[in-house]
Amino acid sequence: MVPVTELETRSRRRIYRIADNYLAFYLGPLTRFRAEIERGLGRSIIGPLAAFIDGHMGPVYEEAFREHLRRLANQGELGQDIVAVGSWWGADSQQGIDAVVLARRGLTRVPVLVGDAKWAGTVNAGRVKAGLARKAARLTEDAEGLQCAICGRDAVDHADDDTLTVTAKDIFGP
């Protein structure tokens, strides 16, 4: 993966991830317990394994959120001339934005929407939006003109009218 604002052919800022979620789960959380599962302790491992699920699901849910934004862009619900949806991170790789939507303005690609996905059940949109605004200021000089999207697993509370809210029900259906 490269930041959505950069060209894949020229960027050196890459992050490698396993694209298959099942394989990523097998090589990630499940690997810790694989030997004991193979020895017959599968049923007793379920509790300790569940503690690692939230850490595994964060990046998976972020990608599902980006896919949902791509569907909305294809339907024309995010504006016109949308050319890319992806994640972004700064040069230090410390500050990242889960979803950035770029639109073509003349000959350039400019951010028009920034979004943050949280695997938490209920998300406070006001708090998340404030953090997203700080990150967006590093992305572009015109951060105040960006639309915001906040994604929570079950609900998004305290969202203003300008914020696009997304839940798992929106992404995966009822």
N, C-alpha and C positions, 0 to 999 in steps of 0.2 A: 504494500500500500504506500502511496505517496500523498502528501497533502493535496487536497482538491484544487488548490490555487496554483499548483505547479504542473508542468508538463512531465508525463511519465518518462519520456525518452531522455530528459535532461536532468532530472532531479537525482540527487544523491541521498536525499532524506527519505529513506525507505524503512518500512516496518514490515516484517514478514509474519504472516499469520496463517494458520491452517484453515483453509476455506470450508472444509467439511466439519460441521458442528459435532457429529457423532465421533469422528476421529479425534477432534480436539478434546472432547470429553474423555475419550479412552486414554489418550496420551497425557492428559492433564490430571484432573481429580481422581479418575479411576486407577491410574498407574500406582498411586500411593498404596492402594489396597489390593492390587491385582493378585499378588502371590497368595494372600490369605483367602481371597475369593476362590481361587483355583484349588485351594486346600479344603474348601467346603464351608468357609465361614461367611458366605455371601449374605445370608439373612441378618447376621449380627453386625455386618459392616454398613448396612443401610443408614443407621443413625449417624455414625461418624462421617460417612460420605456426604450426607445431606448438609453438613456444615460447610462443605466446599462448593455447594451448588450456586450460592449467590455470587461468589467470586467468578465462577465460570460463566454465569448467565449475563453479567454486565455487558461485555463486548458482543455477545450474541444478540442481545436485545437492541443494542445500538445499531447493529447492521439491519435488523428488522425495521427499526425506525427509519433508517435511510432508504430502505426499499419502499416503505410506505410513502415517504416524501417523493420518491421517483414516480410512484403511481399517481400521486396528486399532481405532479408536474405534467405528466402525460395527459391528464384530464383537463389541464389548463387552470387548475385551482391555485397555483402558486404564482401566477402572472405569465407574461409572455416571454418568449426567447430564452427559456431555461435551457442551459447547455450542460450543466454538471451538478451532481449531488454527491457529496463525499465528506469525509472527515478532514480536519485541519489541526495541525500542531505547529507550535513555534520552533524556531531554530534550536532552542534548548530542549525541546521535546517535553518540557514540563507542563506547559499550558496547552490544552487541547480543546477543541470544540467537536462534539459528536457528529453534528451535521451542519454543513454549509451548502447553501444553494446558490449557484452562480448563474447569472443571466448575461446575455450578450448585449452590450451597449456600444454601438459603433464597432470598432475593431478590438475592443477589450472585453474581458470577462470580469464582471463585478459581483461581489456578494450582495444578495437581496434578502436572504433569510439565514438565520443561525438558529440551531436547535440543540437541546440537551435532553438526553434520555436517561432516566433513572429507573433501576430495577426495583426500587422501593414501591411498596403498595400504594401509598398516597404521597403525593409530591406537593410541596408548597411552591407554587409558581412564582410568587413574589421574591422569595429567597433565591430560587434557581435563576430567575431572570436577572437579578442584580449581579450574580456571579458571571452569567453569560455576557452581560454588558461589559464587564471588566476584560473578559477574554476577547470579545469582539473588538475592543479598542486596539488590541495588538494586531488584529487581522486587517483592519481598514481604518482610514481616517474619518470616514463617514459612518461610524458605528451607530449613531443615533437614528439614522434612516433605515436601519435594518428591521425587518419583521422578525419576531421571535416565535419559536415553536418549543413547547415543553411537553415531554413524554413521560408518563408514569404508568406503572403496571395496572393499577386499578382505578385511580382517580387523580385529577390535578385540581388542587384547591387554590383559591385566592388569585385566580388569573384575571387580568383585565381584558377588555374587549378586543384589544389589538394583538393578543397572544393566541396563537394556534395551539390548542391543547389536543393531545393524542393519548389514547390508552391502548392496552393490549386488545381490547374489544374492537377498536378502530382498525388496528393492524391486522388481526387474525379473524375478525368477524365474531358473531355471537356464538 
